[in-house]
């Protein structure tokens, strides 16, 4: 019986550790996006790194779901862990898609506001990483709510920058460029929405467990 309980506790720790690692991958991916937009002359290097991180994140996400499938008792509600993992992985997928669009659309320099939006996205993902790292001590840590609120504020900032950027874009007359860049802006904004989704899940968890 003692050995069985030890195995259960080990699996609980393993799930949250993998989730931590996934959040770290999200942060690293966002950092590479900022690097890409700040150094467009070296874009291929950063695009390759983002692709690599996205593959690694997929492996971590699969590992989380595999652990959940073989674990009888989970550290948090199974559905909550699945949602956090899925939404965090979505953020990484969106960033990989942004890097891919920049390559496919032959974007040679960072459009106005795009680097600023990417930096705000990185700030949101850093908060997501912090949220997830605190889940192990959830019952003793109500500061999670403050982190959730911070993500909401950052997402609002991104929305404002997005609207300004798209507004400026439509002041031009190049329809093809408008379509391409608007697609990239929308992908970054969608990535920030997934960060807010993670915050919403964590806030629900806090209300249940504290």
Helices and strands as residue ranges (DSSP letters): H 2-38, G 40-42, H 43-70, H 78-104, H 114-133, G 135-140, H 144-169, H 175-209
